[in-house]
Amino acid sequence: MTHTYEPVELKDLEDKLDRLIEQYRSVKSENSSLKTRHDALIQEKAKLLEKTTLARTRVEAMITRLKAMEQGS
């Protein structure tokens, strides 16, 4: 079975292929941007967790000192 394409059909196929290629490039670019943003958010989360842990440790130390002062009075 052989297919003979009319010039219009071939042009339609070319147009569809061009749109698919453009969509692929767009999705690929968006995916890359999302990966970059994801990595940045992971780093930001790690920093925030570190700060939270440090703050918790300091508050717990202050509470311990206050309790010790209270018992010493």
mmJSON file of the N, C-alpha and C atoms, coordinates in Angstrom:
{"data_MODEL":{"atom_site":{
"group_PDB":["ATOM","ATOM","ATOM","ATOM","ATOM","ATOM","ATOM","ATOM","ATOM","ATOM","ATOM","ATOM","ATOM","ATOM","ATOM","ATOM","ATOM","ATOM","ATOM","ATOM","ATOM","ATOM","ATOM","ATOM","ATOM","ATOM","ATOM","ATOM","ATOM","ATOM","ATOM","ATOM","ATOM","ATOM","ATOM","ATOM","ATOM","ATOM","ATOM","ATOM","ATOM","ATOM","ATOM","ATOM","ATOM","ATOM","ATOM","ATOM","ATOM","ATOM","ATOM","ATOM","ATOM","ATOM","ATOM","ATOM","ATOM","ATOM","ATOM","ATOM","ATOM","ATOM","ATOM","ATOM","ATOM","ATOM","ATOM","ATOM","ATOM","ATOM","ATOM","ATOM","ATOM","ATOM","ATOM","ATOM","ATOM","ATOM","ATOM","ATOM","ATOM","ATOM","ATOM","ATOM","ATOM","ATOM","ATOM","ATOM","ATOM","ATOM","ATOM","ATOM","ATOM","ATOM","ATOM","ATOM","ATOM","ATOM","ATOM","ATOM","ATOM","ATOM","ATOM","ATOM","ATOM","ATOM","ATOM","ATOM","ATOM","ATOM","ATOM","ATOM","ATOM","ATOM","ATOM","ATOM","ATOM","ATOM","ATOM","ATOM","ATOM","ATOM","ATOM","ATOM","ATOM","ATOM","ATOM","ATOM","ATOM","ATOM","ATOM","ATOM","ATOM","ATOM","ATOM","ATOM","ATOM","ATOM","ATOM","ATOM","ATOM","ATOM","ATOM","ATOM","ATOM","ATOM","ATOM","ATOM","ATOM","ATOM","ATOM","ATOM","ATOM","ATOM","ATOM","ATOM","ATOM","ATOM","ATOM","ATOM","ATOM","ATOM","ATOM","ATOM","ATOM","ATOM","ATOM","ATOM","ATOM","ATOM","ATOM","ATOM","ATOM","ATOM","ATOM","ATOM","ATOM","ATOM","ATOM","ATOM","ATOM","ATOM","ATOM","ATOM","ATOM","ATOM","ATOM","ATOM","ATOM","ATOM","ATOM","ATOM","ATOM","ATOM","ATOM","ATOM","ATOM","ATOM","ATOM","ATOM","ATOM","ATOM","ATOM","ATOM","ATOM","ATOM","ATOM","ATOM","ATOM","ATOM","ATOM","ATOM","ATOM","ATOM","ATOM","ATOM","ATOM","ATOM","ATOM"],
"id":[1,2,3,4,5,6,7,8,9,10,11,12,13,14,15,16,17,18,19,20,21,22,23,24,25,26,27,28,29,30,31,32,33,34,35,36,37,38,39,40,41,42,43,44,45,46,47,48,49,50,51,52,53,54,55,56,57,58,59,60,61,62,63,64,65,66,67,68,69,70,71,72,73,74,75,76,77,78,79,80,81,82,83,84,85,86,87,88,89,90,91,92,93,94,95,96,97,98,99,100,101,102,103,104,105,106,107,108,109,110,111,112,113,114,115,116,117,118,119,120,121,122,123,124,125,126,127,128,129,130,131,132,133,134,135,136,137,138,139,140,141,142,143,144,145,146,147,148,149,150,151,152,153,154,155,156,157,158,159,160,161,162,163,164,165,166,167,168,169,170,171,172,173,174,175,176,177,178,179,180,181,182,183,184,185,186,187,188,189,190,191,192,193,194,195,196,197,198,199,200,201,202,203,204,205,206,207,208,209,210,211,212,213,214,215,216,217,218,219],
"type_symbol":["N","C","C","N","C","C","N","C","C","N","C","C","N","C","C","N","C","C","N","C","C","N","C","C","N","C","C","N","C","C","N","C","C","N","C","C","N","C","C","N","C","C","N","C","C","N","C","C","N","C","C","N","C","C","N","C","C","N","C","C","N","C","C","N","C","C","N","C","C","N","C","C","N","C","C","N","C","C","N","C","C","N","C","C","N","C","C","N","C","C","N","C","C","N","C","C","N","C","C","N","C","C","N","C","C","N","C","C","N","C","C","N","C","C","N","C","C","N","C","C","N","C","C","N","C","C","N","C","C","N","C","C","N","C","C","N","C","C","N","C","C","N","C","C","N","C","C","N","C","C","N","C","C","N","C","C","N","C","C","N","C","C","N","C","C","N","C","C","N","C","C","N","C","C","N","C","C","N","C","C","N","C","C","N","C","C","N","C","C","N","C","C","N","C","C","N","C","C","N","C","C","N","C","C","N","C","C","N","C","C","N","C","C","N","C","C","N","C","C"],
"label_atom_id":["N","CA","C","N","CA","C","N","CA","C","N","CA","C","N","CA","C","N","CA","C","N","CA","C","N","CA","C","N","CA","C","N","CA","C","N","CA","C","N","CA","C","N","CA","C","N","CA","C","N","CA","C","N","CA","C","N","CA","C","N","CA","C","N","CA","C","N","CA","C","N","CA","C","N","CA","C","N","CA","C","N","CA","C","N","CA","C","N","CA","C","N","CA","C","N","CA","C","N","CA","C","N","CA","C","N","CA","C","N","CA","C","N","CA","C","N","CA","C","N","CA","C","N","CA","C","N","CA","C","N","CA","C","N","CA","C","N","CA","C","N","CA","C","N","CA","C","N","CA","C","N","CA","C","N","CA","C","N","CA","C","N","CA","C","N","CA","C","N","CA","C","N","CA","C","N","CA","C","N","CA","C","N","CA","C","N","CA","C","N","CA","C","N","CA","C","N","CA","C","N","CA","C","N","CA","C","N","CA","C","N","CA","C","N","CA","C","N","CA","C","N","CA","C","N","CA","C","N","CA","C","N","CA","C","N","CA","C","N","CA","C","N","CA","C","N","CA","C","N","CA","C","N","CA","C"],
"label_alt_id":[null,null,null,null,null,null,null,null,null,null,null,null,null,null,null,null,null,null,null,null,null,null,null,null,null,null,null,null,null,null,null,null,null,null,null,null,null,null,null,null,null,null,null,null,null,null,null,null,null,null,null,null,null,null,null,null,null,null,null,null,null,null,null,null,null,null,null,null,null,null,null,null,null,null,null,null,null,null,null,null,null,null,null,null,null,null,null,null,null,null,null,null,null,null,null,null,null,null,null,null,null,null,null,null,null,null,null,null,null,null,null,null,null,null,null,null,null,null,null,null,null,null,null,null,null,null,null,null,null,null,null,null,null,null,null,null,null,null,null,null,null,null,null,null,null,null,null,null,null,null,null,null,null,null,null,null,null,null,null,null,null,null,null,null,null,null,null,null,null,null,null,null,null,null,null,null,null,null,null,null,null,null,null,null,null,null,null,null,null,null,null,null,null,null,null,null,null,null,null,null,null,null,null,null,null,null,null,null,null,null,null,null,null,null,null,null,null,null,null],
"label_comp_id":["MET","MET","MET","THR","THR","THR","HIS","HIS","HIS","THR","THR","THR","TYR","TYR","TYR","GLU","GLU","GLU","PRO","PRO","PRO","VAL","VAL","VAL","GLU","GLU","GLU","LEU","LEU","LEU","LYS","LYS","LYS","ASP","ASP","ASP","LEU","LEU","LEU","GLU","GLU","GLU","ASP","ASP","ASP","LYS","LYS","LYS","LEU","LEU","LEU","ASP","ASP","ASP","ARG","ARG","ARG","LEU","LEU","LEU","ILE","ILE","ILE","GLU","GLU","GLU","GLN","GLN","GLN","TYR","TYR","TYR","ARG","ARG","ARG","SER","SER","SER","VAL","VAL","VAL","LYS","LYS","LYS","SER","SER","SER","GLU","GLU","GLU","ASN","ASN","ASN","SER","SER","SER","SER","SER","SER","LEU","LEU","LEU","LYS","LYS","LYS","THR","THR","THR","ARG","ARG","ARG","HIS","HIS","HIS","ASP","ASP","ASP","ALA","ALA","ALA","LEU","LEU","LEU","ILE","ILE","ILE","GLN","GLN","GLN","GLU","GLU","GLU","LYS","LYS","LYS","ALA","ALA","ALA","LYS","LYS","LYS","LEU","LEU","LEU","LEU","LEU","LEU","GLU","GLU","GLU","LYS","LYS","LYS","THR","THR","THR","THR","THR","THR","LEU","LEU","LEU","ALA","ALA","ALA","ARG","ARG","ARG","THR","THR","THR","ARG","ARG","ARG","VAL","VAL","VAL","GLU","GLU","GLU","ALA","ALA","ALA","MET","MET","MET","ILE","ILE","ILE","THR","THR","THR","ARG","ARG","ARG","LEU","LEU","LEU","LYS","LYS","LYS","ALA","ALA","ALA","MET","MET","MET","GLU","GLU","GLU","GLN","GLN","GLN","GLY","GLY","GLY","SER","SER","SER"],
"label_asym_id":["A","A","A","A","A","A","A","A","A","A","A","A","A","A","A","A","A","A","A","A","A","A","A","A","A","A","A","A","A","A","A","A","A","A","A","A","A","A","A","A","A","A","A","A","A","A","A","A","A","A","A","A","A","A","A","A","A","A","A","A","A","A","A","A","A","A","A","A","A","A","A","A","A","A","A","A","A","A","A","A","A","A","A","A","A","A","A","A","A","A","A","A","A","A","A","A","A","A","A","A","A","A","A","A","A","A","A","A","A","A","A","A","A","A","A","A","A","A","A","A","A","A","A","A","A","A","A","A","A","A","A","A","A","A","A","A","A","A","A","A","A","A","A","A","A","A","A","A","A","A","A","A","A","A","A","A","A","A","A","A","A","A","A","A","A","A","A","A","A","A","A","A","A","A","A","A","A","A","A","A","A","A","A","A","A","A","A","A","A","A","A","A","A","A","A","A","A","A","A","A","A","A","A","A","A","A","A","A","A","A","A","A","A","A","A","A","A","A","A"],
"label_entity_id":["1","1","1","1","1","1","1","1","1","1","1","1","1","1","1","1","1","1","1","1","1","1","1","1","1","1","1","1","1","1","1","1","1","1","1","1","1","1","1","1","1","1","1","1","1","1","1","1","1","1","1","1","1","1","1","1","1","1","1","1","1","1","1","1","1","1","1","1","1","1","1","1","1","1","1","1","1","1","1","1","1","1","1","1","1","1","1","1","1","1","1","1","1","1","1","1","1","1","1","1","1","1","1","1","1","1","1","1","1","1","1","1","1","1","1","1","1","1","1","1","1","1","1","1","1","1","1","1","1","1","1","1","1","1","1","1","1","1","1","1","1","1","1","1","1","1","1","1","1","1","1","1","1","1","1","1","1","1","1","1","1","1","1","1","1","1","1","1","1","1","1","1","1","1","1","1","1","1","1","1","1","1","1","1","1","1","1","1","1","1","1","1","1","1","1","1","1","1","1","1","1","1","1","1","1","1","1","1","1","1","1","1","1","1","1","1","1","1","1"],
"label_seq_id":[1,1,1,2,2,2,3,3,3,4,4,4,5,5,5,6,6,6,7,7,7,8,8,8,9,9,9,10,10,10,11,11,11,12,12,12,13,13,13,14,14,14,15,15,15,16,16,16,17,17,17,18,18,18,19,19,19,20,20,20,21,21,21,22,22,22,23,23,23,24,24,24,25,25,25,26,26,26,27,27,27,28,28,28,29,29,29,30,30,30,31,31,31,32,32,32,33,33,33,34,34,34,35,35,35,36,36,36,37,37,37,38,38,38,39,39,39,40,40,40,41,41,41,42,42,42,43,43,43,44,44,44,45,45,45,46,46,46,47,47,47,48,48,48,49,49,49,50,50,50,51,51,51,52,52,52,53,53,53,54,54,54,55,55,55,56,56,56,57,57,57,58,58,58,59,59,59,60,60,60,61,61,61,62,62,62,63,63,63,64,64,64,65,65,65,66,66,66,67,67,67,68,68,68,69,69,69,70,70,70,71,71,71,72,72,72,73,73,73],
"pdbx_PDB_ins_code":[null,null,null,null,null,null,null,null,null,null,null,null,null,null,null,null,null,null,null,null,null,null,null,null,null,null,null,null,null,null,null,null,null,null,null,null,null,null,null,null,null,null,null,null,null,null,null,null,null,null,null,null,null,null,null,null,null,null,null,null,null,null,null,null,null,null,null,null,null,null,null,null,null,null,null,null,null,null,null,null,null,null,null,null,null,null,null,null,null,null,null,null,null,null,null,null,null,null,null,null,null,null,null,null,null,null,null,null,null,null,null,null,null,null,null,null,null,null,null,null,null,null,null,null,null,null,null,null,null,null,null,null,null,null,null,null,null,null,null,null,null,null,null,null,null,null,null,null,null,null,null,null,null,null,null,null,null,null,null,null,null,null,null,null,null,null,null,null,null,null,null,null,null,null,null,null,null,null,null,null,null,null,null,null,null,null,null,null,null,null,null,null,null,null,null,null,null,null,null,null,null,null,null,null,null,null,null,null,null,null,null,null,null,null,null,null,null,null,null],
"Cartn_x":[0.845,0.0,0.889,0.743,1.533,0.637,1.228,0.488,1.03,0.134,0.525,-0.104,0.741,0.263,0.127,-0.965,-1.184,-0.299,0.085,0.903,0.251,-1.072,-1.776,-1.624,-1.77,-1.632,-0.216,0.744,2.133,2.391,1.843,1.995,1.33,0.167,-0.518,0.335,0.915,1.783,3.004,3.581,4.736,4.351,3.184,2.708,2.479,1.862,1.631,2.953,3.898,5.207,5.905,5.819,6.41,5.78,4.456,3.779,4.212,4.326,4.771,6.198,7.055,8.434,8.457,7.654,7.593,7.042,6.02,5.475,6.522,7.243,8.306,9.348,9.777,10.788,10.256,9.007,8.395,8.314,7.863,7.761,9.145,10.099,11.464,12.025,11.79,12.254,11.558,10.258,9.501,9.992,10.238,10.733,12.082,12.941,14.253,14.096,13.206,12.958,12.405,11.484,10.899,11.933,12.831,13.895,14.801,15.137,15.975,15.276,13.999,13.214,13.103,12.895,12.792,14.074,15.205,16.494,16.675,16.284,16.395,15.504,14.301,13.388,13.901,14.525,15.107,16.212,17.053,18.117,17.536,16.505,15.869,15.242,14.607,13.994,15.054,16.182,17.26,17.767,17.924,18.372,17.358,16.081,15.038,14.969,15.135,15.15,16.332,17.468,18.653,18.411,17.827,17.53,16.516,15.514,14.494,15.109,15.975,16.646,17.51,18.235,19.074,18.218,17.117,16.228,15.636,15.222,14.661,15.693,16.925,17.997,18.228,18.243,18.451,17.3,16.077,14.92,14.932,15.249,15.32,16.409,17.537,18.618,18.167,17.44,16.937,15.95,15.075,14.098,14.816,15.826,16.601,17.262,17.85,18.479,17.459,16.297,15.251,14.768,14.605,14.181,15.258,16.529,17.619,17.645,17.422,17.387,16.212,15.09,13.897,14.11,14.758,15.015,16.108,16.985,18.066,17.589,16.45,15.957,15.353],
"Cartn_y":[-1.174,0.0,1.235,2.061,3.283,4.478,5.458,6.68,7.793,8.438,9.634,10.818,11.707,12.856,14.059,14.691,15.947,16.992,18.021,19.075,19.678,19.782,20.351,19.422,18.108,17.146,17.17,17.256,17.314,18.577,19.68,20.95,20.847,20.227,20.038,19.195,18.152,17.298,18.072,18.856,19.673,20.671,21.281,22.24,21.557,20.386,19.636,19.26,18.829,18.465,19.677,20.81,22.042,22.417,22.278,22.589,21.614,20.357,19.356,19.641,19.999,20.334,21.547,22.55,23.751,23.415,22.576,22.16,21.385,20.513,19.747,20.689,21.66,22.609,23.413,23.801,24.579,23.755,22.531,21.65,21.344,21.133,20.86,22.059,23.254,24.464,24.644,24.436,24.555,23.531,22.321,21.264,21.656,22.21,22.646,23.746,24.695,25.771,25.222,24.28,23.68,22.912,22.218,21.499,22.474,23.577,24.599,25.171,25.499,26.052,25.03,23.776,22.704,22.597,22.627,22.563,23.749,24.926,26.125,26.004,25.479,25.32,24.285,23.243,22.233,22.869,23.686,24.365,25.332,26.066,27.016,26.283,25.16,24.366,23.889,23.422,22.948,24.076,25.268,26.414,26.768,26.752,27.072,26.031,24.769,23.719,23.895,24.275,24.516,25.684,26.761,27.922,27.563,26.789,26.37,25.518,24.621,23.773,24.611,25.554,26.438,27.261,27.808,28.598,27.735,26.526,25.615,25.313,25.057,24.761,25.946,27.14,28.341,28.555,28.385,28.559,27.518,26.279,25.237,25.554,26.088,26.456,27.59,28.562,29.674,29.157,28.266,27.698,26.951,26.189,25.447,26.41,27.495,28.489,29.166,29.501,30.133,29.202,27.927,26.959,26.84,26.83,26.74,27.969,29.154,30.381,30.362,29.868,29.802,28.866,27.741,26.775,27.27,28.103,28.649,29.755,30.324,31.425,30.93],
"Cartn_z":[0.0,0.0,0.0,-0.961,-1.039,-0.768,-0.115,0.188,-0.694,-1.323,-2.058,-1.342,-0.913,-0.157,-1.075,-0.916,-1.616,-0.946,-1.652,-1.052,0.203,0.211,1.367,2.566,2.364,3.452,4.017,3.148,3.59,4.395,3.942,4.668,6.041,6.121,7.403,8.353,7.823,8.646,9.141,8.27,8.654,9.75,9.584,10.583,11.936,11.9,13.146,13.802,12.997,13.529,14.133,13.465,13.997,15.337,15.444,16.713,17.808,17.47,18.451,18.927,18.014,18.367,19.29,18.982,19.82,21.206,21.267,22.56,23.36,22.694,23.351,23.946,23.156,23.641,24.828,24.74,25.814,27.105,26.999,28.163,28.728,27.855,28.299,29.066,28.558,29.222,30.573,30.597,31.846,32.858,32.421,33.3,33.9,33.091,33.575,34.634,34.362,35.322,36.628,36.519,37.723,38.533,37.861,38.578,39.32,38.659,39.295,40.515,40.368,41.486,42.618,42.263,43.25,44.066,43.38,44.072,45.015,44.562,45.399,46.631,46.448,47.577,48.579,48.086,48.981,49.827,49.205,49.949,50.965,50.565,51.476,52.664,52.394,53.465,54.448,53.934,54.799,55.702,55.149,55.94,57.017,56.655,57.62,58.737,58.386,59.405,60.356,59.794,60.619,61.575,61.071,61.913,62.995,62.636,63.605,64.706,64.334,65.318,66.254,65.69,66.499,67.464,66.972,67.821,68.928,68.594,69.595,70.677,70.265,71.216,72.151,71.609,72.427,73.407,72.937,73.812,74.927,74.582,75.603,76.631,76.182,77.102,78.02,77.471,78.3,79.338,78.939,79.873,80.989,80.633,81.638,82.611,82.096,82.976,83.883,83.323,84.129,85.24,84.908,85.929,87.009,86.6,87.566,88.466,87.884,88.677,89.649,89.173,90.009,91.193,90.946,92.013,92.957,92.464,93.28,94.2,93.931,94.758,96.052],
"occupancy":[1.0,1.0,1.0,1.0,1.0,1.0,1.0,1.0,1.0,1.0,1.0,1.0,1.0,1.0,1.0,1.0,1.0,1.0,1.0,1.0,1.0,1.0,1.0,1.0,1.0,1.0,1.0,1.0,1.0,1.0,1.0,1.0,1.0,1.0,1.0,1.0,1.0,1.0,1.0,1.0,1.0,1.0,1.0,1.0,1.0,1.0,1.0,1.0,1.0,1.0,1.0,1.0,1.0,1.0,1.0,1.0,1.0,1.0,1.0,1.0,1.0,1.0,1.0,1.0,1.0,1.0,1.0,1.0,1.0,1.0,1.0,1.0,1.0,1.0,1.0,1.0,1.0,1.0,1.0,1.0,1.0,1.0,1.0,1.0,1.0,1.0,1.0,1.0,1.0,1.0,1.0,1.0,1.0,1.0,1.0,1.0,1.0,1.0,1.0,1.0,1.0,1.0,1.0,1.0,1.0,1.0,1.0,1.0,1.0,1.0,1.0,1.0,1.0,1.0,1.0,1.0,1.0,1.0,1.0,1.0,1.0,1.0,1.0,1.0,1.0,1.0,1.0,1.0,1.0,1.0,1.0,1.0,1.0,1.0,1.0,1.0,1.0,1.0,1.0,1.0,1.0,1.0,1.0,1.0,1.0,1.0,1.0,1.0,1.0,1.0,1.0,1.0,1.0,1.0,1.0,1.0,1.0,1.0,1.0,1.0,1.0,1.0,1.0,1.0,1.0,1.0,1.0,1.0,1.0,1.0,1.0,1.0,1.0,1.0,1.0,1.0,1.0,1.0,1.0,1.0,1.0,1.0,1.0,1.0,1.0,1.0,1.0,1.0,1.0,1.0,1.0,1.0,1.0,1.0,1.0,1.0,1.0,1.0,1.0,1.0,1.0,1.0,1.0,1.0,1.0,1.0,1.0,1.0,1.0,1.0,1.0,1.0,1.0,1.0,1.0,1.0,1.0,1.0,1.0],
"B_iso_or_equiv":[0.0,0.0,0.0,0.0,0.0,0.0,0.0,0.0,0.0,0.0,0.0,0.0,0.0,0.0,0.0,0.0,0.0,0.0,0.0,0.0,0.0,0.0,0.0,0.0,0.0,0.0,0.0,0.0,0.0,0.0,0.0,0.0,0.0,0.0,0.0,0.0,0.0,0.0,0.0,0.0,0.0,0.0,0.0,0.0,0.0,0.0,0.0,0.0,0.0,0.0,0.0,0.0,0.0,0.0,0.0,0.0,0.0,0.0,0.0,0.0,0.0,0.0,0.0,0.0,0.0,0.0,0.0,0.0,0.0,0.0,0.0,0.0,0.0,0.0,0.0,0.0,0.0,0.0,0.0,0.0,0.0,0.0,0.0,0.0,0.0,0.0,0.0,0.0,0.0,0.0,0.0,0.0,0.0,0.0,0.0,0.0,0.0,0.0,0.0,0.0,0.0,0.0,0.0,0.0,0.0,0.0,0.0,0.0,0.0,0.0,0.0,0.0,0.0,0.0,0.0,0.0,0.0,0.0,0.0,0.0,0.0,0.0,0.0,0.0,0.0,0.0,0.0,0.0,0.0,0.0,0.0,0.0,0.0,0.0,0.0,0.0,0.0,0.0,0.0,0.0,0.0,0.0,0.0,0.0,0.0,0.0,0.0,0.0,0.0,0.0,0.0,0.0,0.0,0.0,0.0,0.0,0.0,0.0,0.0,0.0,0.0,0.0,0.0,0.0,0.0,0.0,0.0,0.0,0.0,0.0,0.0,0.0,0.0,0.0,0.0,0.0,0.0,0.0,0.0,0.0,0.0,0.0,0.0,0.0,0.0,0.0,0.0,0.0,0.0,0.0,0.0,0.0,0.0,0.0,0.0,0.0,0.0,0.0,0.0,0.0,0.0,0.0,0.0,0.0,0.0,0.0,0.0,0.0,0.0,0.0,0.0,0.0,0.0,0.0,0.0,0.0,0.0,0.0,0.0],
"pdbx_formal_charge":[null,null,null,null,null,null,null,null,null,null,null,null,null,null,null,null,null,null,null,null,null,null,null,null,null,null,null,null,null,null,null,null,null,null,null,null,null,null,null,null,null,null,null,null,null,null,null,null,null,null,null,null,null,null,null,null,null,null,null,null,null,null,null,null,null,null,null,null,null,null,null,null,null,null,null,null,null,null,null,null,null,null,null,null,null,null,null,null,null,null,null,null,null,null,null,null,null,null,null,null,null,null,null,null,null,null,null,null,null,null,null,null,null,null,null,null,null,null,null,null,null,null,null,null,null,null,null,null,null,null,null,null,null,null,null,null,null,null,null,null,null,null,null,null,null,null,null,null,null,null,null,null,null,null,null,null,null,null,null,null,null,null,null,null,null,null,null,null,null,null,null,null,null,null,null,null,null,null,null,null,null,null,null,null,null,null,null,null,null,null,null,null,null,null,null,null,null,null,null,null,null,null,null,null,null,null,null,null,null,null,null,null,null,null,null,null,null,null,null],
"auth_seq_id":[1,1,1,2,2,2,3,3,3,4,4,4,5,5,5,6,6,6,7,7,7,8,8,8,9,9,9,10,10,10,11,11,11,12,12,12,13,13,13,14,14,14,15,15,15,16,16,16,17,17,17,18,18,18,19,19,19,20,20,20,21,21,21,22,22,22,23,23,23,24,24,24,25,25,25,26,26,26,27,27,27,28,28,28,29,29,29,30,30,30,31,31,31,32,32,32,33,33,33,34,34,34,35,35,35,36,36,36,37,37,37,38,38,38,39,39,39,40,40,40,41,41,41,42,42,42,43,43,43,44,44,44,45,45,45,46,46,46,47,47,47,48,48,48,49,49,49,50,50,50,51,51,51,52,52,52,53,53,53,54,54,54,55,55,55,56,56,56,57,57,57,58,58,58,59,59,59,60,60,60,61,61,61,62,62,62,63,63,63,64,64,64,65,65,65,66,66,66,67,67,67,68,68,68,69,69,69,70,70,70,71,71,71,72,72,72,73,73,73],
"auth_comp_id":["MET","MET","MET","THR","THR","THR","HIS","HIS","HIS","THR","THR","THR","TYR","TYR","TYR","GLU","GLU","GLU","PRO","PRO","PRO","VAL","VAL","VAL","GLU","GLU","GLU","LEU","LEU","LEU","LYS","LYS","LYS","ASP","ASP","ASP","LEU","LEU","LEU","GLU","GLU","GLU","ASP","ASP","ASP","LYS","LYS","LYS","LEU","LEU","LEU","ASP","ASP","ASP","ARG","ARG","ARG","LEU","LEU","LEU","ILE","ILE","ILE","GLU","GLU","GLU","GLN","GLN","GLN","TYR","TYR","TYR","ARG","ARG","ARG","SER","SER","SER","VAL","VAL","VAL","LYS","LYS","LYS","SER","SER","SER","GLU","GLU","GLU","ASN","ASN","ASN","SER","SER","SER","SER","SER","SER","LEU","LEU","LEU","LYS","LYS","LYS","THR","THR","THR","ARG","ARG","ARG","HIS","HIS","HIS","ASP","ASP","ASP","ALA","ALA","ALA","LEU","LEU","LEU","ILE","ILE","ILE","GLN","GLN","GLN","GLU","GLU","GLU","LYS","LYS","LYS","ALA","ALA","ALA","LYS","LYS","LYS","LEU","LEU","LEU","LEU","LEU","LEU","GLU","GLU","GLU","LYS","LYS","LYS","THR","THR","THR","THR","THR","THR","LEU","LEU","LEU","ALA","ALA","ALA","ARG","ARG","ARG","THR","THR","THR","ARG","ARG","ARG","VAL","VAL","VAL","GLU","GLU","GLU","ALA","ALA","ALA","MET","MET","MET","ILE","ILE","ILE","THR","THR","THR","ARG","ARG","ARG","LEU","LEU","LEU","LYS","LYS","LYS","ALA","ALA","ALA","MET","MET","MET","GLU","GLU","GLU","GLN","GLN","GLN","GLY","GLY","GLY","SER","SER","SER"],
"auth_asym_id":["A","A","A","A","A","A","A","A","A","A","A","A","A","A","A","A","A","A","A","A","A","A","A","A","A","A","A","A","A","A","A","A","A","A","A","A","A","A","A","A","A","A","A","A","A","A","A","A","A","A","A","A","A","A","A","A","A","A","A","A","A","A","A","A","A","A","A","A","A","A","A","A","A","A","A","A","A","A","A","A","A","A","A","A","A","A","A","A","A","A","A","A","A","A","A","A","A","A","A","A","A","A","A","A","A","A","A","A","A","A","A","A","A","A","A","A","A","A","A","A","A","A","A","A","A","A","A","A","A","A","A","A","A","A","A","A","A","A","A","A","A","A","A","A","A","A","A","A","A","A","A","A","A","A","A","A","A","A","A","A","A","A","A","A","A","A","A","A","A","A","A","A","A","A","A","A","A","A","A","A","A","A","A","A","A","A","A","A","A","A","A","A","A","A","A","A","A","A","A","A","A","A","A","A","A","A","A","A","A","A","A","A","A","A","A","A","A","A","A"],
"auth_atom_id":["N","CA","C","N","CA","C","N","CA","C","N","CA","C","N","CA","C","N","CA","C","N","CA","C","N","CA","C","N","CA","C","N","CA","C","N","CA","C","N","CA","C","N","CA","C","N","CA","C","N","CA","C","N","CA","C","N","CA","C","N","CA","C","N","CA","C","N","CA","C","N","CA","C","N","CA","C","N","CA","C","N","CA","C","N","CA","C","N","CA","C","N","CA","C","N","CA","C","N","CA","C","N","CA","C","N","CA","C","N","CA","C","N","CA","C","N","CA","C","N","CA","C","N","CA","C","N","CA","C","N","CA","C","N","CA","C","N","CA","C","N","CA","C","N","CA","C","N","CA","C","N","CA","C","N","CA","C","N","CA","C","N","CA","C","N","CA","C","N","CA","C","N","CA","C","N","CA","C","N","CA","C","N","CA","C","N","CA","C","N","CA","C","N","CA","C","N","CA","C","N","CA","C","N","CA","C","N","CA","C","N","CA","C","N","CA","C","N","CA","C","N","CA","C","N","CA","C","N","CA","C","N","CA","C","N","CA","C","N","CA","C","N","CA","C","N","CA","C","N","CA","C","N","CA","C"],
"pdbx_PDB_model_num":[1,1,1,1,1,1,1,1,1,1,1,1,1,1,1,1,1,1,1,1,1,1,1,1,1,1,1,1,1,1,1,1,1,1,1,1,1,1,1,1,1,1,1,1,1,1,1,1,1,1,1,1,1,1,1,1,1,1,1,1,1,1,1,1,1,1,1,1,1,1,1,1,1,1,1,1,1,1,1,1,1,1,1,1,1,1,1,1,1,1,1,1,1,1,1,1,1,1,1,1,1,1,1,1,1,1,1,1,1,1,1,1,1,1,1,1,1,1,1,1,1,1,1,1,1,1,1,1,1,1,1,1,1,1,1,1,1,1,1,1,1,1,1,1,1,1,1,1,1,1,1,1,1,1,1,1,1,1,1,1,1,1,1,1,1,1,1,1,1,1,1,1,1,1,1,1,1,1,1,1,1,1,1,1,1,1,1,1,1,1,1,1,1,1,1,1,1,1,1,1,1,1,1,1,1,1,1,1,1,1,1,1,1,1,1,1,1,1,1]
}}}
